[in-house]
């Protein structure tokens, strides 16, 4: 009996250690499944890049060079060079066209807009993405309404409305057709690239910018009937957005609004902050105090421990920062005159470029570049933010 007891005593610590290790391993695996740590997918290719004026000339020059590398001769601008990124999103392509115009390269922008004009839907929403041949990628992703807003803004930004009038009219009319009796559009996926059951600010904000751009194009190019119709729709959508999403402008309409006490601003309850709130202010829309406060509040909420920004408050909580959203806040800050914040975020983006100099899709919580590199949307946003620091960008 004593020998058996001794053996049990000797084996007991080992069994406990094995059980604890199994428990810890299972916890680690579960955490990685729930909160994955992405690793670098692509370093990006070495390219020759010009240096542009300003303190971020090297960063901007490399971003433009990467956009050149991602843009096919027919104007198809790939989101990234590899795998599932090797397609054209109307959203990303619109930003690339605007970035080329901001960098003084209208010929490059025209090629991108020519491609979008050639792939525009004959009716209905834009597809989520297209092959570089112009064929839609029908992989189960739903069409995305925000594309109608983004292509309008890019066309206006590049002062090309008359050249692409059919594109402008079709996209603006689609937005108008989508507005319901409450002044808001139907549910659509947005830049989060997932099915949605509720209307999001990621759809509404680009449509406001698009309609505002369309009104300007129609007025400038001598189409008063369209200008009047789209202006009425813009007013309807603007009022509905403030009513349903104000005062904090979260990703989805707040469940309630809390009025704290006299003299304090009311706050929304629920909905979750979203980086797309930046699109409600400059350079996409005229400045408003209530929107400025919402943007600053969202930036504070969405900033990760590594210093970058996550897409939304209800995004997965993995500590990963996404460079497009970080660059959106940099562009917003530069356009709103907050030069300190713009420089801080551009410096962060510059610091976390890959070894080849490309801007990656993400920076993980281990402070490593992650995801595709270069990412076209981030590169375009960096060019626009750098331009906004040099001189004010136009606002529709």
C-alpha positions in Angstrom: 0.0 0.0 0.0 2.7 2.4 0.8 4.5 1.7 -2.5 1.3 2.5 -4.4 0.8 5.6 -2.4 4.3 6.7 -3.2 3.8 6.1 -6.9 0.7 8.2 -6.8 2.5 11.0 -5.1 5.2 10.9 -7.7 2.8 10.9 -10.6 0.3 13.4 -9.3 2.3 16.6 -10.1 3.0 15.3 -13.6 -0.7 14.7 -14.2 -1.6 18.1 -12.9 1.0 19.7 -15.1 -0.3 17.8 -18.2 -3.9 18.8 -17.4 -2.9 22.5 -16.9 -0.9 22.5 -20.2 -3.8 21.0 -22.0 -6.1 23.6 -20.6 -3.8 26.5 -21.5 -3.3 25.1 -25.0 -7.0 24.8 -25.5 -7.5 28.4 -24.3 -4.8 29.6 -26.6 -6.2 27.9 -29.6 -9.7 29.2 -28.8 -8.3 32.7 -28.4 -6.5 32.5 -31.8 -9.7 31.2 -33.4 -11.8 34.0 -31.9 -9.0 36.7 -32.1 -6.6 35.6 -34.9 -3.2 37.1 -35.2 -2.8 37.7 -38.9 0.7 37.4 -40.3 2.2 39.2 -43.3 0.9 37.8 -46.5 2.9 39.9 -48.9 5.9 42.2 -48.5 5.1 44.1 -51.6 7.4 44.5 -54.6 10.3 46.9 -54.8 9.3 49.8 -57.1 10.9 53.0 -58.0 9.1 55.9 -56.3 9.4 59.6 -56.7 9.6 61.8 -53.6 6.9 64.4 -53.4 7.0 67.8 -51.6 6.3 67.9 -47.8 7.4 65.9 -44.8 5.6 62.8 -46.0 7.0 62.9 -49.6 8.6 59.5 -49.4 5.5 57.9 -48.0 3.3 59.5 -50.6 5.7 58.9 -53.5 5.8 55.2 -52.7 2.0 55.0 -52.3 1.6 56.5 -55.8 4.2 54.1 -57.2 2.2 51.2 -55.7 -1.0 52.5 -57.2 0.8 52.6 -60.6 1.8 48.9 -60.1 -1.8 47.9 -59.1 -3.4 49.7 -62.1 -3.7 47.7 -65.3 -3.3 49.3 -68.7 -7.1 49.3 -69.2 -7.5 51.3 -65.9 -8.6 48.3 -63.7 -7.1 49.1 -60.3 -6.6 46.0 -58.2 -7.2 46.1 -54.5 -4.0 44.1 -54.0 -1.6 42.1 -56.2 -2.4 38.6 -54.8 -5.2 36.1 -54.2 -8.6 37.4 -53.1 -7.4 41.0 -53.3 -6.7 40.7 -57.1 -10.0 42.3 -58.1 -11.4 45.7 -58.6 -13.8 47.1 -56.0 -15.6 50.2 -57.3 -15.1 51.8 -53.8 -11.3 51.3 -53.9 -11.0 52.3 -57.6 -12.9 55.6 -56.9 -10.4 56.5 -54.2 -7.5 55.7 -56.6 -9.0 58.0 -59.2 -9.3 60.8 -56.7 -5.8 60.2 -55.4 -4.4 60.5 -58.9 -6.2 63.8 -59.4 -5.0 65.1 -56.1 -1.4 64.1 -57.1 -1.7 66.0 -60.4 -2.0 62.9 -62.6 -5.4 63.4 -64.4 -4.4 61.0 -67.2 -4.0 58.2 -64.8 -7.3 59.1 -63.1 -9.1 59.1 -66.5 -8.0 55.5 -67.2 -9.5 54.4 -63.9 -12.7 56.3 -64.5 -12.9 54.9 -68.0 -12.7 51.4 -66.6 -15.5 52.2 -64.1 -17.6 53.7 -66.9 -17.2 50.6 -68.9 -18.3 48.3 -66.1 -21.2 50.4 -64.8 -24.4 48.5 -64.2 -27.1 49.0 -66.7 -29.5 49.1 -63.8 -29.3 48.4 -60.1 -26.5 48.4 -57.7 -22.8 48.0 -58.4 -21.4 44.5 -57.8 -19.0 44.1 -54.9 -16.1 43.5 -57.2 -15.0 43.0 -60.8 -12.3 41.1 -62.6 -9.7 43.3 -64.4 -11.5 42.4 -67.6 -14.5 44.2 -66.3 -16.6 41.1 -65.7 -18.5 41.1 -62.4 -17.3 38.5 -59.8 -20.5 36.6 -58.9 -19.2 34.7 -55.8 -22.2 35.1 -53.6 -21.4 38.6 -52.4 -24.4 40.9 -52.7 -24.2 44.0 -54.8 -23.1 47.0 -52.7 -25.0 50.3 -52.9 -22.2 52.5 -51.6 -20.5 52.1 -54.9 -23.0 54.5 -56.5 -21.9 57.1 -54.0 -18.2 56.6 -54.4 -18.0 56.7 -58.2 -20.0 60.0 -58.1 -17.6 61.6 -55.7 -14.6 60.5 -57.7 -16.0 61.8 -60.9 -16.8 65.1 -59.3 -13.4 65.3 -57.6 -11.7 64.9 -60.9 -14.0 67.4 -62.6 -15.0 64.8 -65.1 -18.8 64.9 -64.8 -19.5 65.9 -68.3 -17.3 63.2 -69.8 -19.0 60.5 -67.8 -22.5 61.9 -67.7 -24.2 58.5 -68.3 -22.2 57.1 -65.3 -23.3 60.1 -63.2 -26.9 59.9 -64.1 -27.2 56.2 -63.7 -25.5 56.1 -60.3 -27.4 59.2 -58.9 -30.8 57.9 -60.1 -30.1 54.5 -58.5 -29.6 56.3 -55.1 -32.8 58.2 -55.6 -34.6 55.0 -56.5 -33.4 53.3 -53.3 -34.7 55.9 -50.9 -37.9 54.8 -49.1 -40.7 56.8 -47.5 -38.5 57.4 -44.5 -35.8 59.0 -46.6 -33.3 56.2 -46.1 -32.1 53.5 -48.6 -32.6 49.7 -48.3 -30.1 47.5 -46.4 -26.9 46.8 -48.2 -23.4 45.4 -47.5 -20.8 48.0 -47.2 -17.0 48.2 -46.7 -17.2 45.6 -43.9 -17.8 43.1 -46.8 -20.4 41.0 -45.0 -24.2 40.5 -45.2 -26.2 43.1 -43.2 -29.6 42.8 -41.7 -29.8 46.5 -40.8 -29.0 49.8 -42.6 -25.4 51.0 -41.8 -23.7 54.3 -41.9 -21.2 52.6 -44.3 -23.9 52.8 -46.9 -25.6 56.1 -46.0 -22.5 58.3 -45.7 -21.1 57.6 -49.2 -24.6 58.1 -50.7 -24.8 61.6 -49.1 -21.4 62.4 -50.6 -22.4 61.0 -54.0 -25.7 62.9 -54.2 -23.9 66.1 -53.2 -21.4 65.5 -55.9 -24.1 64.7 -58.5 -25.9 67.9 -57.8 -22.7 69.9 -58.3 -22.0 68.0 -61.6 -25.5 68.5 -62.9 -25.5 72.2 -62.0 -22.1 72.8 -63.6 -22.8 70.9 -66.8 -26.2 72.4 -67.5 -28.7 69.7 -66.4 -31.2 71.7 -64.2 -33.9 69.0 -64.0 -31.5 66.4 -62.7 -29.9 68.9 -60.3 -33.3 69.7 -58.8 -34.3 66.1 -58.5 -31.1 65.0 -56.9 -31.0 68.0 -54.6 -34.5 67.1 -53.3 -33.3 63.5 -52.7 -30.2 64.8 -50.9 -32.2 67.0 -48.6 -34.5 64.0 -47.8 -31.6 61.7 -47.1 -29.7 64.3 -45.0 -32.7 64.9 -42.7 -33.3 61.2 -42.4 -29.6 60.5 -41.5 -29.6 63.2 -38.8 -32.9 61.8 -37.4 -31.9 58.2 -37.4 -28.1 58.3 -36.8 -27.5 61.6 -34.9 -26.0 62.8 -32.7 -23.2 60.3 -32.6 -23.6 58.8 -36.1 -22.8 55.2 -35.1 -22.6 52.3 -37.5 -26.3 51.4 -37.1 -29.0 53.7 -35.7 -28.8 54.0 -31.9 -31.4 52.1 -29.9 -32.1 55.3 -27.9 -30.7 58.8 -27.2 -29.8 59.7 -23.7 -30.3 63.4 -22.7 -28.0 63.7 -19.7 -28.7 67.1 -18.3 -29.1 70.7 -19.5 -25.9 72.0 -21.1 -24.6 68.6 -22.0 -24.8 67.0 -25.5 -27.1 64.0 -25.8 -25.5 60.7 -26.6 -26.7 57.7 -28.5 -27.1 54.3 -26.8 -26.0 51.4 -29.0 -25.1 51.2 -32.6 -21.3 51.2 -32.1 -18.7 53.7 -33.5 -17.5 53.2 -37.1 -14.6 54.8 -38.9 -16.9 55.6 -41.8 -18.2 58.6 -39.7 -15.3 60.5 -41.2 -17.1 60.6 -44.5 -19.8 62.9 -43.0 -17.2 65.6 -42.7 -14.4 67.2 -44.8 -13.2 66.5 -47.4 -16.4 64.6 -48.3 -19.0 67.0 -46.8 -19.0 70.5 -45.3 -17.9 70.7 -41.7 -20.5 70.6 -38.9 -19.7 70.8 -35.2 -21.9 67.8 -34.3 -20.1 65.7 -36.9 -16.7 66.9 -35.7 -17.5 65.8 -32.2 -18.7 62.4 -33.5 -15.5 61.9 -35.5 -13.3 62.8 -32.6 -15.3 60.5 -30.3 -15.1 57.6 -32.8 -11.3 58.1 -33.2 -10.8 57.8 -29.4 -13.0 54.7 -29.2 -11.5 52.9 -32.1 -7.8 53.5 -31.5 -6.0 50.3 -30.7 -3.1 49.7 -28.2 -0.7 49.6 -31.2 -1.8 53.2 -32.1 -3.8 52.4 -35.3 -7.5 52.2 -35.7 -10.0 49.3 -36.0 -13.0 49.6 -38.4 -15.6 49.6 -35.8 -16.6 49.3 -32.1 -18.4 46.0 -33.0 -15.6 44.7 -35.1 -13.7 41.7 -33.7 -11.7 42.7 -30.6 -8.3 41.3 -31.6 -6.1 44.4 -31.1 -5.4 44.6 -34.9 -5.3 48.0 -36.5 -6.5 48.4 -40.1 -4.6 50.8 -42.3 -7.5 52.0 -44.5 -9.4 53.2 -41.4 -6.3 54.7 -39.9 -5.7 56.6 -43.1 -9.4 57.7 -43.2 -8.9 59.4 -39.9 -5.6 60.9 -41.1 -7.4 62.3 -44.2 -10.3 63.6 -42.0 -7.9 65.3 -39.6 -5.9 67.0 -42.4 -9.1 68.2 -44.1 -10.6 69.5 -40.9 -7.4 71.5 -40.0 -6.2 69.1 -37.2 -2.7 68.9 -38.6 -1.3 67.4 -35.4 -3.6 64.3 -35.5 -3.0 63.9 -39.3 0.7 64.0 -38.8 0.6 61.5 -35.9 -1.4 59.0 -38.0 0.6 59.4 -41.1 3.8 58.9 -39.1 2.3 55.7 -37.7 1.5 54.5 -41.2 5.0 55.4 -42.4 6.5 53.5 -39.4 4.6 50.3 -40.1 5.4 49.9 -43.8 6.8 46.6 -44.9 10.5 45.9 -45.5 9.9 46.8 -49.2 8.3 50.0 -48.2 4.7 49.1 -49.1 1.7 49.9 -47.0 0.1 46.7 -45.5 -3.5 46.1 -44.9 -3.1 45.7 -41.1 -0.8 46.0 -38.1 -1.3 43.2 -35.6 -1.0 43.4 -31.8 2.5 42.1 -32.0 3.4 45.3 -34.0 4.0 43.4 -37.2 2.6 44.4 -40.7 -0.1 42.0 -41.7 -2.4 41.2 -44.6 -1.9 42.2 -48.2 0.8 44.7 -49.2 0.5 47.1 -50.9 -3.2 47.7 -50.3 -4.6 50.1 -53.0 -7.3 51.7 -50.7 -4.7 52.6 -48.1 -2.2 53.9 -50.7 -4.9 56.1 -52.2 -6.0 57.5 -48.8 -2.4 58.3 -47.9 -2.0 60.2 -51.1 -5.2 62.2 -50.4 -4.1 62.8 -46.7 -0.7 64.0 -47.8 -2.3 66.3 -50.4 -4.7 67.7 -47.8 -1.8 68.7 -45.6 -0.3 70.7 -48.5 -3.5 72.5 -49.6 -7.2 72.2 -48.9 -9.0 69.5 -50.9 -12.3 70.4 -52.6 -15.5 69.6 -50.7 -18.7 68.8 -52.6 
